[in-house]
Amino acid sequence: MASEVDISNMALSHLGDSATVASIDPPEGSAQAEHCQRFYPMARDALLEMHDWTFASKRVALAQVTNTSNQWSYAYARPSDCLKLISILSTDAPDDYSQSFAMAAAGSFEQVNQTGIYTPQKFTQELDDNGNRIILTNQDLATARYTKFVVDTARFSPLFVETLAAYLASKLAGPVLKGELGRSESKAWMQVAMTFLASAKLSDGAQQRQDTAHNVPWLAGR
């Protein structure tokens, strides 16, 4: 398991630094540690927002608040640990997307069309009069699925760690190396990070399964 210090040292080593930082929160006193304290949370949260990571996915029933909107039926408080809202669902929804086979005509066994039925409901997010972020939707008793702020590195997948180290290196290159070399290394490590990110997203996507519901014609009338 890689710690915040391990990931920071990995990023520094990518830039040719000795990578011997012992603490970034609080920083141990070196310039490298101070740079890592500043840029590590930014890099981590940015990567968390770039994909619907399974290790950061959470589902909770929302708390209803006063609704002053004329366009939406319900208002809910946005969860305090929500980094990115993914979908609004009914409380009994098994997943975000289901698929079924619809009949072209009642009683017909011909021209069976495959159609997608989306479970998620429309929503928007706004600030209320007190500056609190709220979620507006037409879904009663709504449940939210979202990406939460994750700071525990034990939850990170190995490929996420590799991506984060490369992405952090791109942020550290400027202040650590400075000048044209810093700009060049920042660009290079950003490209490396995006390559790692593509692999990490592919691997993470394989960690979940969405079943297809089949509504076949000969059962539709039952």
KAPE-V227615 format. One record per residue. N is the residue number from 0. RES is the residue in one letter. PHI is phi as a letter, one per 20 degrees, with the letter a starting at -180 (* if undefined). NEAR is the number of other ideal C-beta (glycine too) atoms within 12 Angstrom. D_FIRST is the distance of its C-alpha to the first C-alpha in Angstrom with 2 decimals. Layout:
n=N res=RES phi=PHI near=NEAR d_first=D_FIRST
n=N res=RES phi=PHI near=NEAR d_first=D_FIRST
This chain:
n=0 res=M phi=* near=14 d_first=0.00
n=1 res=A phi=e near=25 d_first=3.79
n=2 res=S phi=e near=24 d_first=6.52
n=3 res=E phi=g near=33 d_first=10.02
n=4 res=V phi=f near=28 d_first=11.27
n=5 res=D phi=f near=28 d_first=9.03
n=6 res=I phi=f near=38 d_first=10.13
n=7 res=S phi=f near=46 d_first=13.54
n=8 res=N phi=f near=31 d_first=13.94
n=9 res=M phi=f near=31 d_first=13.14
n=10 res=A phi=f near=44 d_first=15.82
n=11 res=L phi=f near=37 d_first=18.15
n=12 res=S phi=f near=23 d_first=17.93
n=13 res=H phi=g near=32 d_first=19.01
n=14 res=L phi=e near=35 d_first=22.05
n=15 res=G phi=n near=18 d_first=22.83
n=16 res=D phi=f near=27 d_first=21.93
n=17 res=S phi=f near=13 d_first=21.02
n=18 res=A phi=l near=26 d_first=17.69
n=19 res=T phi=c near=17 d_first=17.72
n=20 res=V phi=f near=35 d_first=17.18
n=21 res=A phi=d near=21 d_first=16.19
n=22 res=S phi=b near=22 d_first=16.38
n=23 res=I phi=d near=33 d_first=17.20
n=24 res=D phi=b near=19 d_first=18.05
n=25 res=P phi=e near=13 d_first=20.56
n=26 res=P phi=f near=22 d_first=20.88
n=27 res=E phi=f near=20 d_first=21.53
n=28 res=G phi=p near=13 d_first=24.85
n=29 res=S phi=e near=23 d_first=24.36
n=30 res=A phi=f near=19 d_first=25.34
n=31 res=Q phi=f near=35 d_first=22.00
n=32 res=A phi=f near=30 d_first=20.19
n=33 res=E phi=f near=22 d_first=22.87
n=34 res=H phi=f near=32 d_first=22.52
n=35 res=C phi=f near=44 d_first=18.77
n=36 res=Q phi=f near=27 d_first=19.55
n=37 res=R phi=f near=22 d_first=22.18
n=38 res=F phi=e near=34 d_first=20.70
n=39 res=Y phi=g near=39 d_first=17.00
n=40 res=P phi=f near=24 d_first=18.04
n=41 res=M phi=f near=20 d_first=20.70
n=42 res=A phi=f near=35 d_first=18.62
n=43 res=R phi=f near=35 d_first=15.99
n=44 res=D phi=f near=23 d_first=18.91
n=45 res=A phi=f near=24 d_first=20.93
n=46 res=L phi=f near=40 d_first=18.43
n=47 res=L phi=g near=38 d_first=18.07
n=48 res=E phi=f near=24 d_first=21.86
n=49 res=M phi=f near=26 d_first=22.28
n=50 res=H phi=b near=31 d_first=21.43
n=51 res=D phi=e near=26 d_first=21.53
n=52 res=W phi=f near=36 d_first=17.87
n=53 res=T phi=f near=27 d_first=17.67
n=54 res=F phi=f near=27 d_first=14.50
n=55 res=A phi=d near=33 d_first=16.59
n=56 res=S phi=e near=29 d_first=19.92
n=57 res=K phi=b near=28 d_first=22.00
n=58 res=R phi=c near=28 d_first=25.60
n=59 res=V phi=b near=24 d_first=27.96
n=60 res=A phi=f near=22 d_first=31.71
n=61 res=L phi=e near=34 d_first=33.09
n=62 res=A phi=e near=20 d_first=35.37
n=63 res=Q phi=f near=20 d_first=38.75
n=64 res=V phi=c near=22 d_first=40.39
n=65 res=T phi=f near=16 d_first=43.86
n=66 res=N phi=d near=22 d_first=44.63
n=67 res=T phi=d near=16 d_first=47.00
n=68 res=S phi=e near=22 d_first=46.62
n=69 res=N phi=e near=8 d_first=49.55
n=70 res=Q phi=e near=15 d_first=47.55
n=71 res=W phi=c near=24 d_first=44.89
n=72 res=S phi=e near=20 d_first=45.45
n=73 res=Y phi=c near=29 d_first=42.45
n=74 res=A phi=c near=34 d_first=40.20
n=75 res=Y phi=c near=39 d_first=36.83
n=76 res=A phi=f near=25 d_first=34.54
n=77 res=R phi=f near=31 d_first=31.40
n=78 res=P phi=g near=29 d_first=28.32
n=79 res=S phi=f near=14 d_first=26.97
n=80 res=D phi=e near=18 d_first=23.33
n=81 res=C phi=e near=30 d_first=24.54
n=82 res=L phi=e near=29 d_first=23.42
n=83 res=K phi=b near=28 d_first=25.29
n=84 res=L phi=f near=35 d_first=27.79
n=85 res=I phi=e near=30 d_first=27.75
n=86 res=S phi=b near=30 d_first=30.64
n=87 res=I phi=d near=39 d_first=33.15
n=88 res=L phi=c near=32 d_first=34.02
n=89 res=S phi=f near=27 d_first=36.40
n=90 res=T phi=f near=19 d_first=35.05
n=91 res=D phi=d near=13 d_first=35.68
n=92 res=A phi=f near=25 d_first=34.30
n=93 res=P phi=f near=18 d_first=31.97
n=94 res=D phi=b near=25 d_first=30.39
n=95 res=D phi=e near=27 d_first=31.21
n=96 res=Y phi=b near=22 d_first=33.41
n=97 res=S phi=c near=22 d_first=35.77
n=98 res=Q phi=c near=20 d_first=38.33
n=99 res=S phi=b near=23 d_first=41.67
n=100 res=F phi=d near=23 d_first=44.86
n=101 res=A phi=d near=21 d_first=47.89
n=102 res=M phi=f near=22 d_first=51.51
n=103 res=A phi=f near=16 d_first=53.89
n=104 res=A phi=b near=14 d_first=56.64
n=105 res=A phi=g near=10 d_first=57.05
n=106 res=G phi=n near=11 d_first=57.97
n=107 res=S phi=e near=15 d_first=57.40
n=108 res=F phi=d near=16 d_first=55.39
n=109 res=E phi=d near=10 d_first=55.57
n=110 res=Q phi=l near=12 d_first=53.62
n=111 res=V phi=e near=20 d_first=50.37
n=112 res=N phi=d near=16 d_first=48.14
n=113 res=Q phi=e near=17 d_first=44.38
n=114 res=T phi=c near=17 d_first=43.42
n=115 res=G phi=e near=17 d_first=40.22
n=116 res=I phi=d near=19 d_first=40.12
n=117 res=Y phi=e near=19 d_first=37.67
n=118 res=T phi=f near=25 d_first=36.51
n=119 res=P phi=g near=26 d_first=35.11
n=120 res=Q phi=d near=30 d_first=37.72
n=121 res=K phi=f near=20 d_first=38.71
n=122 res=F phi=b near=31 d_first=37.50
n=123 res=T phi=b near=21 d_first=37.46
n=124 res=Q phi=c near=26 d_first=36.01
n=125 res=E phi=b near=22 d_first=38.15
n=126 res=L phi=e near=15 d_first=38.62
n=127 res=D phi=e near=20 d_first=41.01
n=128 res=D phi=f near=12 d_first=43.70
n=129 res=N phi=e near=11 d_first=41.38
n=130 res=G phi=n near=8 d_first=38.72
n=131 res=N phi=e near=19 d_first=36.32
n=132 res=R phi=f near=22 d_first=34.63
n=133 res=I phi=c near=33 d_first=36.03
n=134 res=I phi=d near=39 d_first=35.84
n=135 res=L phi=d near=33 d_first=39.20
n=136 res=T phi=b near=33 d_first=39.85
n=137 res=N phi=e near=22 d_first=42.55
n=138 res=Q phi=e near=29 d_first=40.31
n=139 res=D phi=f near=21 d_first=41.33
n=140 res=L phi=l near=21 d_first=38.72
n=141 res=A phi=f near=40 d_first=36.00
n=142 res=T phi=d near=34 d_first=32.35
n=143 res=A phi=d near=38 d_first=29.86
n=144 res=R phi=d near=36 d_first=26.81
n=145 res=Y phi=b near=37 d_first=24.68
n=146 res=T phi=e near=30 d_first=21.44
n=147 res=K phi=e near=30 d_first=20.20
n=148 res=F phi=f near=21 d_first=18.67
n=149 res=V phi=d near=29 d_first=14.92
n=150 res=V phi=d near=20 d_first=13.39
n=151 res=D phi=f near=15 d_first=10.41
n=152 res=T phi=f near=25 d_first=7.43
n=153 res=A phi=f near=16 d_first=5.90
n=154 res=R phi=e near=22 d_first=8.96
n=155 res=F phi=f near=30 d_first=8.63
n=156 res=S phi=f near=32 d_first=9.31
n=157 res=P phi=g near=21 d_first=8.45
n=158 res=L phi=f near=29 d_first=12.01
n=159 res=F phi=f near=36 d_first=11.92
n=160 res=V phi=f near=31 d_first=9.43
n=161 res=E phi=f near=30 d_first=11.98
n=162 res=T phi=f near=41 d_first=14.77
n=163 res=L phi=f near=46 d_first=13.86
n=164 res=A phi=f near=43 d_first=13.66
n=165 res=A phi=f near=38 d_first=16.99
n=166 res=Y phi=f near=40 d_first=18.49
n=167 res=L phi=f near=51 d_first=17.76
n=168 res=A phi=g near=44 d_first=19.34
n=169 res=S phi=f near=38 d_first=22.36
n=170 res=K phi=f near=36 d_first=22.73
n=171 res=L phi=e near=46 d_first=22.42
n=172 res=A phi=g near=34 d_first=24.78
n=173 res=G phi=f near=24 d_first=27.89
n=174 res=P phi=f near=28 d_first=27.49
n=175 res=V phi=e near=36 d_first=25.90
n=176 res=L phi=e near=27 d_first=28.23
n=177 res=K phi=m near=17 d_first=31.11
n=178 res=G phi=m near=13 d_first=34.17
n=179 res=E phi=f near=12 d_first=34.59
n=180 res=L phi=f near=16 d_first=31.70
n=181 res=G phi=f near=23 d_first=29.34
n=182 res=R phi=f near=17 d_first=30.80
n=183 res=S phi=f near=18 d_first=30.60
n=184 res=E phi=f near=30 d_first=26.94
n=185 res=S phi=f near=31 d_first=26.09
n=186 res=K phi=f near=20 d_first=27.86
n=187 res=A phi=f near=21 d_first=26.36
n=188 res=W phi=f near=37 d_first=22.71
n=189 res=M phi=f near=27 d_first=23.61
n=190 res=Q phi=f near=18 d_first=24.90
n=191 res=V phi=f near=27 d_first=21.80
n=192 res=A phi=f near=35 d_first=19.72
n=193 res=M phi=f near=21 d_first=22.22
n=194 res=T phi=f near=20 d_first=22.00
n=195 res=F phi=f near=33 d_first=18.24
n=196 res=L phi=f near=32 d_first=18.97
n=197 res=A phi=f near=20 d_first=21.60
n=198 res=S phi=f near=22 d_first=19.40
n=199 res=A phi=f near=33 d_first=16.65
n=200 res=K phi=f near=23 d_first=19.53
n=201 res=L phi=f near=16 d_first=21.10
n=202 res=S phi=f near=22 d_first=18.13
n=203 res=D phi=f near=28 d_first=17.56
n=204 res=G phi=f near=19 d_first=21.30
n=205 res=A phi=f near=13 d_first=21.31
n=206 res=Q phi=e near=20 d_first=19.21
n=207 res=Q phi=c near=17 d_first=22.32
n=208 res=R phi=c near=11 d_first=25.92
n=209 res=Q phi=d near=17 d_first=29.13
n=210 res=D phi=f near=13 d_first=32.14
n=211 res=T phi=d near=18 d_first=35.56
n=212 res=A phi=e near=20 d_first=38.41
n=213 res=H phi=d near=18 d_first=41.67
n=214 res=N phi=d near=21 d_first=44.95
n=215 res=V phi=f near=17 d_first=47.38
n=216 res=P phi=g near=22 d_first=51.08
n=217 res=W phi=f near=14 d_first=52.49
n=218 res=L phi=d near=14 d_first=50.31
n=219 res=A phi=f near=19 d_first=50.79
n=220 res=G phi=e near=13 d_first=54.12
n=221 res=R phi=f near=7 d_first=53.06
